[in-house]
Amino acid sequence: MDLSEDQASAVDALARRLGISRGELIHRAVRAYADAHPELPSDEAFGLRAPVGEDGVEYQQRLRAEWER
């Protein structure tokens, strides 16, 4: 993801003000945007994350093993 210096500074300042990381702030912003736009693809197609309780790396490896090479 590319942000201009001004954008990155604004994101970092807001994250500091909220007491969260830049990544968490971006995650929340994307989730809020997706929630406000139900016409977007469902969670099945929106991003890639491990199911609750499953290790993220193992999940990625399992999915990648399904890819044709």
Biopython code that builds the backbone (N, CA, C, O; Angstrom):
import numpy as np
from Bio.PDB.StructureBuilder import StructureBuilder

atoms = [
    (1, "MET", "N", (0.849, -1.158, 0.000)),
    (1, "MET", "CA", (0.000, 0.000, 0.000)),
    (1, "MET", "C", (0.900, 1.227, 0.000)),
    (1, "MET", "O", (1.846, 1.317, 0.783)),
    (2, "ASP", "N", (0.609, 2.133, -0.850)),
    (2, "ASP", "CA", (1.388, 3.365, -0.938)),
    (2, "ASP", "C", (0.584, 4.534, -0.397)),
    (2, "ASP", "O", (-0.537, 4.789, -0.835)),
    (3, "LEU", "N", (1.170, 5.238, 0.557)),
    (3, "LEU", "CA", (0.580, 6.457, 1.091)),
    (3, "LEU", "C", (1.559, 7.590, 0.867)),
    (3, "LEU", "O", (2.772, 7.393, 0.942)),
    (4, "SER", "N", (1.044, 8.763, 0.595)),
    (4, "SER", "CA", (1.920, 9.925, 0.518)),
    (4, "SER", "C", (2.442, 10.193, 1.934)),
    (4, "SER", "O", (1.911, 9.660, 2.909)),
    (5, "GLU", "N", (3.465, 11.006, 2.037)),
    (5, "GLU", "CA", (3.994, 11.345, 3.360)),
    (5, "GLU", "C", (2.925, 12.012, 4.223)),
    (5, "GLU", "O", (2.822, 11.731, 5.417)),
    (6, "ASP", "N", (2.130, 12.897, 3.618)),
    (6, "ASP", "CA", (1.058, 13.570, 4.355)),
    (6, "ASP", "C", (0.008, 12.568, 4.853)),
    (6, "ASP", "O", (-0.462, 12.655, 5.987)),
    (7, "GLN", "N", (-0.348, 11.623, 3.988)),
    (7, "GLN", "CA", (-1.336, 10.624, 4.381)),
    (7, "GLN", "C", (-0.794, 9.743, 5.509)),
    (7, "GLN", "O", (-1.493, 9.474, 6.487)),
    (8, "ALA", "N", (0.451, 9.298, 5.366)),
    (8, "ALA", "CA", (1.058, 8.448, 6.391)),
    (8, "ALA", "C", (1.148, 9.187, 7.721)),
    (8, "ALA", "O", (0.900, 8.604, 8.776)),
    (9, "SER", "N", (1.499, 10.456, 7.672)),
    (9, "SER", "CA", (1.574, 11.254, 8.903)),
    (9, "SER", "C", (0.204, 11.375, 9.562)),
    (9, "SER", "O", (0.086, 11.278, 10.784)),
    (10, "ALA", "N", (-0.829, 11.588, 8.753)),
    (10, "ALA", "CA", (-2.188, 11.713, 9.290)),
    (10, "ALA", "C", (-2.644, 10.385, 9.907)),
    (10, "ALA", "O", (-3.244, 10.371, 10.982)),
    (11, "VAL", "N", (-2.362, 9.285, 9.232)),
    (11, "VAL", "CA", (-2.730, 7.968, 9.760)),
    (11, "VAL", "C", (-1.995, 7.711, 11.072)),
    (11, "VAL", "O", (-2.600, 7.276, 12.052)),
    (12, "ASP", "N", (-0.697, 7.979, 11.088)),
    (12, "ASP", "CA", (0.089, 7.755, 12.302)),
    (12, "ASP", "C", (-0.387, 8.634, 13.458)),
    (12, "ASP", "O", (-0.448, 8.176, 14.599)),
    (13, "ALA", "N", (-0.721, 9.878, 13.174)),
    (13, "ALA", "CA", (-1.196, 10.783, 14.223)),
    (13, "ALA", "C", (-2.519, 10.289, 14.801)),
    (13, "ALA", "O", (-2.712, 10.316, 16.016)),
    (14, "LEU", "N", (-3.423, 9.840, 13.945)),
    (14, "LEU", "CA", (-4.708, 9.339, 14.428)),
    (14, "LEU", "C", (-4.513, 8.053, 15.220)),
    (14, "LEU", "O", (-5.147, 7.860, 16.257)),
    (15, "ALA", "N", (-3.642, 7.176, 14.740)),
    (15, "ALA", "CA", (-3.380, 5.927, 15.459)),
    (15, "ALA", "C", (-2.817, 6.225, 16.851)),
    (15, "ALA", "O", (-3.227, 5.602, 17.831)),
    (16, "ARG", "N", (-1.891, 7.162, 16.941)),
    (16, "ARG", "CA", (-1.342, 7.543, 18.247)),
    (16, "ARG", "C", (-2.443, 8.093, 19.158)),
    (16, "ARG", "O", (-2.514, 7.755, 20.339)),
    (17, "ARG", "N", (-3.289, 8.936, 18.594)),
    (17, "ARG", "CA", (-4.371, 9.538, 19.382)),
    (17, "ARG", "C", (-5.322, 8.471, 19.918)),
    (17, "ARG", "O", (-5.830, 8.588, 21.033)),
    (18, "LEU", "N", (-5.560, 7.439, 19.123)),
    (18, "LEU", "CA", (-6.457, 6.360, 19.533)),
    (18, "LEU", "C", (-5.750, 5.289, 20.357)),
    (18, "LEU", "O", (-6.398, 4.435, 20.962)),
    (19, "GLY", "N", (-4.403, 5.340, 20.380)),
    (19, "GLY", "CA", (-3.634, 4.354, 21.136)),
    (19, "GLY", "C", (-3.588, 2.985, 20.490)),
    (19, "GLY", "O", (-3.538, 1.963, 21.175)),
    (20, "ILE", "N", (-3.605, 2.969, 19.144)),
    (20, "ILE", "CA", (-3.550, 1.704, 18.404)),
    (20, "ILE", "C", (-2.466, 1.788, 17.337)),
    (20, "ILE", "O", (-1.943, 2.868, 17.062)),
    (21, "SER", "N", (-2.130, 0.660, 16.742)),
    (21, "SER", "CA", (-1.118, 0.639, 15.688)),
    (21, "SER", "C", (-1.692, 1.151, 14.369)),
    (21, "SER", "O", (-2.908, 1.218, 14.186)),
    (22, "ARG", "N", (-0.796, 1.506, 13.461)),
    (22, "ARG", "CA", (-1.222, 1.920, 12.118)),
    (22, "ARG", "C", (-2.022, 0.791, 11.464)),
    (22, "ARG", "O", (-3.061, 1.034, 10.850)),
    (23, "GLY", "N", (-1.534, -0.438, 11.600)),
    (23, "GLY", "CA", (-2.228, -1.584, 11.007)),
    (23, "GLY", "C", (-3.634, -1.763, 11.548)),
    (23, "GLY", "O", (-4.572, -2.027, 10.796)),
    (24, "GLU", "N", (-3.776, -1.616, 12.867)),
    (24, "GLU", "CA", (-5.101, -1.739, 13.473)),
    (24, "GLU", "C", (-6.028, -0.636, 12.985)),
    (24, "GLU", "O", (-7.204, -0.882, 12.719)),
    (25, "LEU", "N", (-5.506, 0.567, 12.869)),
    (25, "LEU", "CA", (-6.323, 1.678, 12.371)),
    (25, "LEU", "C", (-6.793, 1.400, 10.943)),
    (25, "LEU", "O", (-7.961, 1.612, 10.617)),
    (26, "ILE", "N", (-5.896, 0.933, 10.110)),
    (26, "ILE", "CA", (-6.258, 0.632, 8.719)),
    (26, "ILE", "C", (-7.259, -0.518, 8.679)),
    (26, "ILE", "O", (-8.214, -0.484, 7.903)),
    (27, "HIS", "N", (-7.043, -1.533, 9.511)),
    (27, "HIS", "CA", (-7.981, -2.653, 9.573)),
    (27, "HIS", "C", (-9.382, -2.149, 9.934)),
    (27, "HIS", "O", (-10.366, -2.526, 9.297)),
    (28, "ARG", "N", (-9.464, -1.303, 10.950)),
    (28, "ARG", "CA", (-10.763, -0.762, 11.372)),
    (28, "ARG", "C", (-11.398, 0.083, 10.270)),
    (28, "ARG", "O", (-12.610, 0.032, 10.060)),
    (29, "ALA", "N", (-10.579, 0.854, 9.573)),
    (29, "ALA", "CA", (-11.110, 1.709, 8.505)),
    (29, "ALA", "C", (-11.665, 0.867, 7.357)),
    (29, "ALA", "O", (-12.729, 1.167, 6.816)),
    (30, "VAL", "N", (-10.948, -0.173, 6.996)),
    (30, "VAL", "CA", (-11.412, -1.046, 5.908)),
    (30, "VAL", "C", (-12.697, -1.748, 6.327)),
    (30, "VAL", "O", (-13.641, -1.845, 5.543)),
    (31, "ARG", "N", (-12.733, -2.241, 7.573)),
    (31, "ARG", "CA", (-13.938, -2.921, 8.055)),
    (31, "ARG", "C", (-15.126, -1.955, 8.068)),
    (31, "ARG", "O", (-16.224, -2.319, 7.648)),
    (32, "ALA", "N", (-14.915, -0.738, 8.542)),
    (32, "ALA", "CA", (-15.995, 0.247, 8.577)),
    (32, "ALA", "C", (-16.482, 0.563, 7.167)),
    (32, "ALA", "O", (-17.684, 0.700, 6.940)),
    (33, "TYR", "N", (-15.559, 0.678, 6.227)),
    (33, "TYR", "CA", (-15.934, 0.956, 4.841)),
    (33, "TYR", "C", (-16.744, -0.212, 4.279)),
    (33, "TYR", "O", (-17.779, -0.006, 3.645)),
    (34, "ALA", "N", (-16.275, -1.425, 4.511)),
    (34, "ALA", "CA", (-16.982, -2.601, 3.999)),
    (34, "ALA", "C", (-18.366, -2.712, 4.618)),
    (34, "ALA", "O", (-19.333, -3.038, 3.930)),
    (35, "ASP", "N", (-18.464, -2.441, 5.924)),
    (35, "ASP", "CA", (-19.768, -2.505, 6.591)),
    (35, "ASP", "C", (-20.731, -1.453, 6.046)),
    (35, "ASP", "O", (-21.939, -1.683, 5.998)),
    (36, "ALA", "N", (-20.203, -0.307, 5.638)),
    (36, "ALA", "CA", (-21.037, 0.771, 5.114)),
    (36, "ALA", "C", (-21.417, 0.565, 3.646)),
    (36, "ALA", "O", (-22.263, 1.280, 3.109)),
    (37, "HIS", "N", (-20.780, -0.422, 3.002)),
    (37, "HIS", "CA", (-21.030, -0.691, 1.582)),
    (37, "HIS", "C", (-21.353, -2.172, 1.387)),
    (37, "HIS", "O", (-20.504, -2.933, 0.923)),
    (38, "PRO", "N", (-22.570, -2.585, 1.737)),
    (38, "PRO", "CA", (-22.914, -4.011, 1.660)),
    (38, "PRO", "C", (-22.901, -4.580, 0.244)),
    (38, "PRO", "O", (-22.970, -5.795, 0.063)),
    (39, "GLU", "N", (-22.813, -3.719, -0.746)),
    (39, "GLU", "CA", (-22.771, -4.222, -2.122)),
    (39, "GLU", "C", (-21.417, -4.829, -2.472)),
    (39, "GLU", "O", (-21.273, -5.481, -3.506)),
    (40, "LEU", "N", (-20.419, -4.614, -1.605)),
    (40, "LEU", "CA", (-19.086, -5.195, -1.828)),
    (40, "LEU", "C", (-19.138, -6.695, -1.602)),
    (40, "LEU", "O", (-20.082, -7.192, -0.988)),
    (41, "PRO", "N", (-18.137, -7.430, -2.090)),
    (41, "PRO", "CA", (-18.120, -8.888, -1.882)),
    (41, "PRO", "C", (-18.201, -9.237, -0.399)),
    (41, "PRO", "O", (-17.808, -8.452, 0.465)),
    (42, "SER", "N", (-18.711, -10.414, -0.129)),
    (42, "SER", "CA", (-18.844, -10.866, 1.255)),
    (42, "SER", "C", (-17.479, -11.148, 1.865)),
    (42, "SER", "O", (-16.458, -11.055, 1.183)),
    (43, "ASP", "N", (-17.460, -11.493, 3.151)),
    (43, "ASP", "CA", (-16.211, -11.819, 3.834)),
    (43, "ASP", "C", (-15.484, -12.979, 3.173)),
    (43, "ASP", "O", (-14.264, -13.092, 3.294)),
    (44, "GLU", "N", (-16.216, -13.843, 2.477)),
    (44, "GLU", "CA", (-15.574, -14.966, 1.816)),
    (44, "GLU", "C", (-14.581, -14.494, 0.758)),
    (44, "GLU", "O", (-13.593, -15.178, 0.490)),
    (45, "ALA", "N", (-14.831, -13.340, 0.160)),
    (45, "ALA", "CA", (-13.960, -12.833, -0.885)),
    (45, "ALA", "C", (-13.225, -11.575, -0.465)),
    (45, "ALA", "O", (-12.385, -11.076, -1.214)),
    (46, "PHE", "N", (-13.519, -11.054, 0.711)),
    (46, "PHE", "CA", (-12.929, -9.786, 1.138)),
    (46, "PHE", "C", (-11.746, -10.065, 2.038)),
    (46, "PHE", "O", (-11.901, -10.247, 3.245)),
    (47, "GLY", "N", (-10.559, -10.098, 1.446)),
    (47, "GLY", "CA", (-9.353, -10.326, 2.231)),
    (47, "GLY", "C", (-9.139, -11.790, 2.512)),
    (47, "GLY", "O", (-9.926, -12.641, 2.096)),
    (48, "LEU", "N", (-8.089, -12.071, 3.206)),
    (48, "LEU", "CA", (-7.733, -13.433, 3.540)),
    (48, "LEU", "C", (-7.316, -13.444, 4.998)),
    (48, "LEU", "O", (-6.344, -12.795, 5.384)),
    (49, "ARG", "N", (-8.047, -14.173, 5.790)),
    (49, "ARG", "CA", (-7.667, -14.295, 7.191)),
    (49, "ARG", "C", (-8.021, -15.687, 7.668)),
    (49, "ARG", "O", (-8.945, -16.323, 7.162)),
    (50, "ALA", "N", (-7.277, -16.139, 8.641)),
    (50, "ALA", "CA", (-7.524, -17.468, 9.184)),
    (50, "ALA", "C", (-8.803, -17.461, 10.008)),
    (50, "ALA", "O", (-9.124, -16.464, 10.655)),
    (51, "PRO", "N", (-9.527, -18.563, 9.986)),
    (51, "PRO", "CA", (-10.682, -18.661, 10.864)),
    (51, "PRO", "C", (-10.240, -18.529, 12.325)),
    (51, "PRO", "O", (-9.093, -18.826, 12.656)),
    (52, "VAL", "N", (-11.129, -18.094, 13.175)),
    (52, "VAL", "CA", (-10.818, -17.934, 14.597)),
    (52, "VAL", "C", (-10.307, -19.265, 15.140)),
    (52, "VAL", "O", (-10.917, -20.314, 14.930)),
    (53, "GLY", "N", (-9.182, -19.203, 15.837)),
    (53, "GLY", "CA", (-8.610, -20.397, 16.447)),
    (53, "GLY", "C", (-7.633, -21.150, 15.571)),
    (53, "GLY", "O", (-7.012, -22.106, 16.035)),
    (54, "GLU", "N", (-7.475, -20.751, 14.320)),
    (54, "GLU", "CA", (-6.540, -21.416, 13.415)),
    (54, "GLU", "C", (-5.323, -20.522, 13.217)),
    (54, "GLU", "O", (-5.452, -19.315, 13.014)),
    (55, "ASP", "N", (-4.136, -21.131, 13.278)),
    (55, "ASP", "CA", (-2.907, -20.393, 13.067)),
    (55, "ASP", "C", (-2.889, -19.804, 11.659)),
    (55, "ASP", "O", (-3.164, -20.505, 10.685)),
    (56, "GLY", "N", (-2.563, -18.507, 11.556)),
    (56, "GLY", "CA", (-2.584, -17.822, 10.274)),
    (56, "GLY", "C", (-1.624, -18.400, 9.251)),
    (56, "GLY", "O", (-1.970, -18.528, 8.076)),
    (57, "VAL", "N", (-0.411, -18.753, 9.690)),
    (57, "VAL", "CA", (0.587, -19.308, 8.761)),
    (57, "VAL", "C", (0.136, -20.675, 8.267)),
    (57, "VAL", "O", (0.245, -20.972, 7.078)),
    (58, "GLU", "N", (-0.370, -21.511, 9.176)),
    (58, "GLU", "CA", (-0.857, -22.830, 8.764)),
    (58, "GLU", "C", (-2.023, -22.707, 7.795)),
    (58, "GLU", "O", (-2.140, -23.488, 6.850)),
    (59, "TYR", "N", (-2.881, -21.725, 8.033)),
    (59, "TYR", "CA", (-4.022, -21.487, 7.145)),
    (59, "TYR", "C", (-3.537, -21.108, 5.745)),
    (59, "TYR", "O", (-4.024, -21.641, 4.748)),
    (60, "GLN", "N", (-2.578, -20.187, 5.676)),
    (60, "GLN", "CA", (-2.029, -19.793, 4.380)),
    (60, "GLN", "C", (-1.389, -20.979, 3.674)),
    (60, "GLN", "O", (-1.593, -21.170, 2.475)),
    (61, "GLN", "N", (-0.625, -21.770, 4.400)),
    (61, "GLN", "CA", (0.038, -22.926, 3.792)),
    (61, "GLN", "C", (-0.978, -23.927, 3.269)),
    (61, "GLN", "O", (-0.798, -24.497, 2.193)),
    (62, "ARG", "N", (-2.054, -24.144, 4.036)),
    (62, "ARG", "CA", (-3.097, -25.070, 3.595)),
    (62, "ARG", "C", (-3.763, -24.570, 2.314)),
    (62, "ARG", "O", (-3.991, -25.343, 1.384)),
    (63, "LEU", "N", (-4.073, -23.271, 2.273)),
    (63, "LEU", "CA", (-4.695, -22.723, 1.070)),
    (63, "LEU", "C", (-3.749, -22.748, -0.121)),
    (63, "LEU", "O", (-4.150, -23.093, -1.233)),
    (64, "ARG", "N", (-2.509, -22.387, 0.111)),
    (64, "ARG", "CA", (-1.535, -22.376, -0.990)),
    (64, "ARG", "C", (-1.268, -23.758, -1.543)),
    (64, "ARG", "O", (-0.942, -23.905, -2.721)),
    (65, "ALA", "N", (-1.404, -24.783, -0.699)),
    (65, "ALA", "CA", (-1.201, -26.149, -1.164)),
    (65, "ALA", "C", (-2.251, -26.541, -2.202)),
    (65, "ALA", "O", (-2.040, -27.469, -2.984)),
    (66, "GLU", "N", (-3.388, -25.831, -2.210)),
    (66, "GLU", "CA", (-4.455, -26.100, -3.168)),
    (66, "GLU", "C", (-4.195, -25.483, -4.535)),
    (66, "GLU", "O", (-4.818, -25.866, -5.526)),
    (67, "TRP", "N", (-3.264, -24.519, -4.586)),
    (67, "TRP", "CA", (-2.994, -23.835, -5.843)),
    (67, "TRP", "C", (-2.259, -24.751, -6.821)),
    (67, "TRP", "O", (-1.381, -25.523, -6.434)),
    (68, "GLU", "N", (-2.630, -24.648, -8.068)),
    (68, "GLU", "CA", (-1.901, -25.375, -9.102)),
    (68, "GLU", "C", (-0.604, -24.652, -9.397)),
    (68, "GLU", "O", (-0.558, -23.422, -9.398)),
    (69, "ARG", "N", (0.421, -25.393, -9.641)),
    (69, "ARG", "CA", (1.720, -24.769, -9.958)),
    (69, "ARG", "C", (2.068, -25.021, -11.380)),
    (69, "ARG", "O", (3.120, -24.581, -11.845)),
]
sb = StructureBuilder()
sb.init_structure("model")
sb.init_model(0)
sb.init_chain("A")
sb.init_seg("    ")
for serial, (resi, resn, name, xyz) in enumerate(atoms, 1):
    if name == "N":
        sb.init_residue(resn, " ", resi, " ")
    sb.init_atom(name, np.array(xyz, "f"), 0.0, 1.0, " ", f" {name:<3s}", serial, name[0])
structure = sb.get_structure()
